[in-house]
Amino acid sequence: QFVWVTPTTVPVAGITPNVLQFIPSNTSLYTTVTNNNVNVYTAKATPQVTLNAVATDTYGKTLANRPLSYNTANNVISHRASVETLAVAGTVAWNNLTTIPTVANNDYTATFTPTDIANYNTV
């Protein structure tokens, strides 16, 4: 069987060298082999972001005057036998701060920027 020497290592986005080991079923006849040359490619993750509701305000104020925050930003990872959820730190901001919302329920765009931009995509 093949096993990772450090199975709990969480690789960063990009190409990460990892150590793979072959353990034969019959160790009396065959030798365990460790290979230090296994590269694993890991893509950036895209977090799932849930925004908090924006409070009702007086007409005429721009989006810059309306606080925006997120409730959760998670990286949901599916394993063979389980699902793991990791919190992702970051900030959220309106895309167009000068927009004055209309008197109605409308959608306006915002962007979540993760603190760890090397491993997570902006949403």
N, C-alpha and C positions, 0 to 999 in steps of 0.2 A: 504494500500500500504506500501511497505518497502522502506525506504530511508536511505542513509548514513547521519549521523549527520554532518560530515565534508566532503562533496562531492568533494571539490577541493584539498584534500590531495593527494599528489603523493606518493604512497608507495615505499619503497626501495625493492631491491631484497631480497627474503627470505620470512619469515612469519611475517606479520605485524598485530597487533591487531587493529581492527576498531570498531567503535560504529555504530550499526544498530538500526533503530527505526521503529516500526510498528505503522502506523497511520490508524485507522479504518475509514471506510467511514461514519459511524454514530458515532460521538464522544459523542453524548448524551447517547447512550446505552453501548458503549465500551470505554475502556481506552487505551490511547497511551502507548506503551510498548517500553522501551529502553533497549537493550542488549549490555553489554560491552564486551562480550566474543566471538566476531566474528573474526576469524583469516583469513586473505587473503594471499594466496601464490602468489608471483610475481616472475617470472623467469627473469634472466638477459636478457637484450636486445642486439641484434647484430646490430651495426650501419652499414649503407650503406655508403661505402667510395668511393670517386672519386679522383683518383690521378691526379696531374698535369703532363703534358708531360715532359720528361727528355730532356734537351738540347743536341744537337749533340755535340760530343766531339772528340778528337783525339784518334785513336786506341792505345791501350796499357795501358790505365788508368783503374784501378779497379773500381768497383761500389762504393767503399769507397770514391773515388774522384769525384763522380757524385752526386750533391745534389738531394734529393728527398723530395717532399712535397705533401700534399694533398690539393685538392680544397675544398671538403666538406666531412664531416662525420656527418651523420644524423641518428636520431632515428625516423622512420616514424610510427606514431601511428594511427590506424584506430579506430574511434569511431562509434557509431551508425549512426550519422548524418554528420560526418565530418572526415577529416584527418588532423592530427597535425604533424608538423615536428619540432623536437628539435635538435639543433646543439650539437654535442658531441666533447669535447676537447680531444686532445691526440697528439701522435707523430707517425711518420711513419719512418721505417728504412728498408734498404735492408736486406734480410735474410742471404745472403752470401757476405760479403764485399770484399772478395778477388777475386771474379769472374771478369775476364777481358772480357767484351762484345765482341762478334764477329762483323765483318764488315757486318752487315745486321740488319734488323728490327727483333728483338727477344724479347721474354718476359722473365723477370726475376722477382722472387718473392720478395715481401716486406710484412711487417706486420704493421698493425695499432694497437697501444696500447692505449686504452682510459685512460685518467687521472683518471676517476672514475671506477676503475676495480671491485668495489663491485657491480655495477649495470649494467656494459656493458662488453660484451665479446670482446676479442682480435680478430681481423680479419686478 
